[in-house]
């Protein structure tokens, strides 16, 4: 039986968006999305979620060494923000179509005859 890869999912953010981290070790920090992986639903944010990478000596880098690099985080841990105001923004059709206040329904009254 062949292993089937997951289909790409539509996400609420894209590369270049300014986002605020809403969960995890980097909570409250903002940054710009560097890359998006729609299959694993992960985003890489510039300067956030830094991990230490130990590099073995090789032909390219004979010295080897320890470097810091950005690790991807789950897309549910970030929320898009408006870069001019800094307010968190909800994107999508549901946010655009949400009414300000739903009108109250009229109560049905039945006239009982005696």
Backbone as CSV, one residue per row, in Angstrom:
resi,resn,N_x,N_y,N_z,CA_x,CA_y,CA_z,C_x,C_y,C_z
1,UNK,0.837,-1.176,0.000,0.000,0.000,0.000,0.889,1.249,0.000
2,UNK,0.614,2.149,-0.904,1.412,3.364,-1.038,0.982,4.396,0.001
3,UNK,1.950,5.124,0.504,1.661,6.195,1.451,1.277,7.430,0.658
4,UNK,0.130,8.006,0.996,-0.384,9.171,0.289,0.017,10.434,1.024
5,UNK,0.569,11.388,0.299,0.935,12.663,0.894,-0.317,13.505,1.113
6,UNK,-0.258,14.344,2.130,-1.387,15.224,2.421,-1.491,16.308,1.352
7,UNK,-2.707,16.739,1.104,-2.944,17.807,0.130,-2.620,19.157,0.760
8,UNK,-2.151,20.125,-0.048,-1.912,21.471,0.480,-3.216,22.107,0.955
9,UNK,-3.119,22.875,2.022,-4.280,23.515,2.633,-4.175,25.025,2.428
10,UNK,-5.317,25.682,2.265,-5.315,27.142,2.159,-5.147,27.718,3.563
11,UNK,-4.193,28.633,3.715,-3.889,29.208,5.019,-4.301,30.673,5.087
12,UNK,-4.367,31.214,6.303,-4.787,32.609,6.491,-3.638,33.603,6.361
13,UNK,-2.422,33.118,6.149,-1.266,33.998,5.968,-0.469,33.556,4.762
14,UNK,0.384,34.446,4.248,1.240,34.113,3.111,2.600,34.762,3.318
15,UNK,3.550,34.434,2.474,4.900,34.982,2.586,4.850,36.502,2.462
16,UNK,5.607,37.186,3.306,5.647,38.643,3.272,4.679,39.307,4.232
17,UNK,3.723,38.561,4.796,2.778,39.131,5.757,3.488,39.422,7.082
18,UNK,3.073,40.487,7.743,3.548,40.773,9.087,2.614,40.063,10.055
19,UNK,3.197,39.277,10.963,2.378,38.478,11.881,2.840,38.685,13.317
20,UNK,1.926,38.367,14.242,2.228,38.381,15.670,2.086,36.956,16.171
21,UNK,3.038,36.507,16.978,2.981,35.155,17.539,2.032,35.202,18.730
22,UNK,1.032,34.306,18.733,0.019,34.329,19.783,0.142,33.161,20.749
23,UNK,1.097,32.242,20.504,1.300,31.111,21.405,2.732,30.612,21.289
24,UNK,3.232,30.040,22.379,4.568,29.463,22.362,5.599,30.346,23.044
25,UNK,6.878,29.962,22.907,7.973,30.675,23.568,8.128,32.111,23.063
26,UNK,7.767,32.361,21.816,7.940,33.684,21.199,6.668,34.533,21.277
27,UNK,5.743,34.183,22.171,4.447,34.858,22.266,4.610,36.363,22.438
28,UNK,3.846,37.124,21.635,3.854,38.579,21.730,4.811,39.261,20.766
29,UNK,5.719,38.511,20.153,6.686,39.105,19.230,6.108,39.159,17.823
30,UNK,6.588,40.116,17.030,6.116,40.251,15.652,7.273,40.047,14.691
31,UNK,6.928,39.661,13.463,7.928,39.459,12.429,7.266,39.281,11.077
32,UNK,8.089,39.132,10.054,7.603,38.968,8.687,7.794,37.512,8.283
33,UNK,6.783,36.947,7.629,6.856,35.548,7.207,7.852,35.411,6.065
34,UNK,8.769,34.486,6.244,9.825,34.228,5.280,9.407,33.126,4.302
35,UNK,8.805,32.051,4.824,8.364,30.948,3.968,7.141,30.275,4.571
36,UNK,6.352,29.630,3.699,5.125,28.943,4.102,5.137,27.545,3.512
37,UNK,4.839,26.538,4.343,4.685,25.167,3.862,3.220,24.789,4.065
38,UNK,2.475,24.714,2.967,1.036,24.471,3.053,0.695,23.019,3.353
39,UNK,1.609,22.093,3.100,1.347,20.669,3.370,1.444,20.400,4.864
40,UNK,2.510,20.894,5.509,2.689,20.671,6.945,2.062,21.780,7.789
41,UNK,1.517,22.814,7.137,0.874,23.954,7.786,1.829,24.662,8.750
42,UNK,3.032,24.949,8.268,4.037,25.616,9.086,4.578,26.838,8.374
43,UNK,4.938,27.855,9.152,5.507,29.086,8.605,6.832,29.383,9.302
44,UNK,7.737,30.020,8.570,9.003,30.464,9.135,8.956,31.983,9.220
45,UNK,9.173,32.514,10.420,9.111,33.956,10.656,10.532,34.468,10.880
46,UNK,10.870,35.571,10.214,12.215,36.145,10.308,12.570,36.515,11.743
47,UNK,13.699,35.998,12.225,14.222,36.366,13.532,13.536,35.731,14.725
48,UNK,12.547,34.857,14.509,11.831,34.230,15.620,12.002,32.711,15.589
49,UNK,11.801,32.079,16.743,11.904,30.626,16.898,13.287,30.131,16.473
50,UNK,14.319,30.773,16.996,15.693,30.416,16.643,16.105,29.126,17.341
51,UNK,16.750,28.235,16.586,17.281,26.989,17.125,18.769,26.928,16.809
52,UNK,19.498,26.150,17.597,20.925,25.996,17.397,21.177,24.802,16.496
53,UNK,21.942,25.004,15.431,22.260,23.951,14.465,23.751,23.658,14.567
54,UNK,24.100,22.407,14.836,25.496,21.988,14.915,25.910,21.450,13.554
55,UNK,26.879,22.108,12.902,27.320,21.721,11.563,28.626,20.935,11.642
56,UNK,28.622,19.792,10.961,29.819,18.960,10.896,30.814,19.571,9.921
57,UNK,32.092,19.408,10.150,33.056,19.884,9.164,32.859,19.159,7.828
58,UNK,32.913,19.916,6.734,32.728,19.336,5.403,33.636,20.068,4.426
59,UNK,33.537,19.708,3.156,34.351,20.363,2.137,33.970,21.843,2.010
60,UNK,32.675,22.141,2.134,32.212,23.533,2.036,32.684,24.360,3.227
61,UNK,32.513,23.797,4.437,32.948,24.506,5.643,33.856,23.573,6.442
62,UNK,35.168,23.643,6.206,36.085,22.731,6.880,36.125,22.932,8.398
63,UNK,35.729,24.113,8.866,35.760,24.397,10.297,34.546,23.790,11.007
64,UNK,33.386,23.721,10.317,32.152,23.305,10.986,31.674,24.435,11.877
65,UNK,30.962,24.107,12.942,30.574,25.135,13.897,29.121,25.067,14.309
66,UNK,28.734,26.051,15.104,27.370,26.131,15.625,26.745,27.404,15.071
67,UNK,25.558,27.261,14.456,24.853,28.417,13.900,23.434,28.477,14.443
68,UNK,22.873,29.669,14.447,21.471,29.862,14.833,20.656,29.993,13.555
69,UNK,19.504,29.322,13.510,18.629,29.415,12.342,17.175,29.416,12.787
70,UNK,16.306,29.952,11.917,14.879,30.009,12.232,14.243,28.652,11.953
71,UNK,13.456,28.182,12.894,12.724,26.931,12.714,11.272,27.266,12.404
72,UNK,10.594,26.432,11.604,9.185,26.701,11.315,8.301,26.481,12.536
73,UNK,7.195,27.232,12.593,6.207,27.050,13.660,4.838,26.831,13.023
74,UNK,3.926,26.248,13.779,2.604,25.952,13.224,1.849,27.244,12.951
75,UNK,1.077,27.231,11.873,0.371,28.431,11.425,-0.686,28.883,12.439
76,UNK,-1.168,27.977,13.291,-2.172,28.360,14.289,-1.573,29.214,15.400
77,UNK,-0.248,29.275,15.482,0.410,30.062,16.517,0.698,31.501,16.091
78,UNK,0.319,31.871,14.863,0.540,33.235,14.393,-0.771,33.839,13.909
79,UNK,-0.865,35.170,14.002,-2.030,35.869,13.486,-1.547,37.104,12.739
80,UNK,-2.131,37.350,11.590,-1.747,38.497,10.760,-2.070,39.790,11.495
81,UNK,-1.198,40.799,11.295,-1.450,42.116,11.876,-1.373,43.157,10.776
82,UNK,-2.046,44.263,10.997,-1.999,45.385,10.069,-0.680,46.118,10.324
83,UNK,0.221,46.177,9.325,1.529,46.785,9.575,1.483,48.273,9.919
84,UNK,0.439,48.984,9.497,0.372,50.420,9.789,-0.131,50.688,11.205
85,UNK,-1.175,49.966,11.642,-1.753,50.222,12.958,-1.238,49.271,14.029
86,UNK,-0.795,48.087,13.636,-0.325,47.101,14.605,-1.451,46.280,15.211
87,UNK,-2.676,46.484,14.741,-3.829,45.732,15.237,-3.859,44.344,14.601
88,UNK,-4.292,43.348,15.378,-4.437,42.009,14.813,-5.637,41.999,13.872
89,UNK,-5.503,41.283,12.757,-6.511,41.291,11.706,-6.996,39.868,11.464
90,UNK,-8.298,39.728,11.304,-8.851,38.438,10.883,-9.082,38.526,9.392
91,UNK,-8.581,37.523,8.664,-8.714,37.531,7.214,-9.774,36.541,6.787
92,UNK,-10.247,36.700,5.551,-11.143,35.711,4.973,-12.539,36.228,4.762
93,UNK,-13.344,35.403,4.094,-14.711,35.775,3.751,-15.584,35.876,4.994
94,UNK,-15.364,35.016,5.977,-16.192,35.025,7.177,-16.002,36.327,7.950
95,UNK,-14.778,36.825,8.007,-14.512,38.072,8.725,-15.093,39.266,7.982
96,UNK,-15.061,39.227,6.649,-15.575,40.342,5.854,-17.098,40.385,5.861
97,UNK,-17.733,39.211,5.908,-19.186,39.150,5.824,-19.863,39.181,7.187
98,UNK,-19.109,39.217,8.264,-19.708,39.206,9.597,-20.491,40.494,9.829
99,UNK,-21.775,40.379,10.152,-22.568,41.593,10.385,-22.197,42.238,11.715
100,UNK,-22.426,43.536,11.811,-22.101,44.269,13.033,-23.006,43.804,14.172
101,UNK,-24.276,43.724,13.917,-25.225,43.242,14.915,-26.381,42.578,14.183
102,UNK,-26.713,41.384,14.591,-27.809,40.663,13.959,-29.138,41.250,14.439
103,UNK,-30.091,41.437,13.533,-31.387,41.969,13.960,-32.138,40.942,14.801
104,UNK,-32.886,41.438,15.773,-33.641,40.546,16.646,-34.825,39.964,15.882
105,UNK,-35.081,38.687,16.124,-36.214,38.035,15.461,-37.513,38.439,16.158
106,UNK,-38.568,38.586,15.359,-39.875,38.908,15.924,-40.476,37.636,16.503
107,UNK,-41.082,37.752,17.675,-41.690,36.594,18.314,-43.022,36.294,17.671
108,UNK,-43.261,35.015,17.495,-44.547,34.622,16.931,-45.580,34.510,18.045
109,UNK,-46.696,35.083,17.805,-47.789,34.967,18.787,-48.979,34.346,18.075
110,UNK,-49.552,33.390,18.730,-50.736,32.763,18.124,-51.967,33.221,18.898
111,UNK,-52.990,33.566,18.158,-54.237,34.028,18.789,-55.069,32.801,19.123
112,UNK,-55.254,32.581,20.422,-56.032,31.424,20.854,-57.513,31.830,20.916
113,UNK,-58.360,30.992,20.385,-59.793,31.271,20.432,-60.419,30.433,21.526
114,UNK,-61.311,31.019,22.267,-61.936,30.316,23.377,-63.297,29.805,23.044
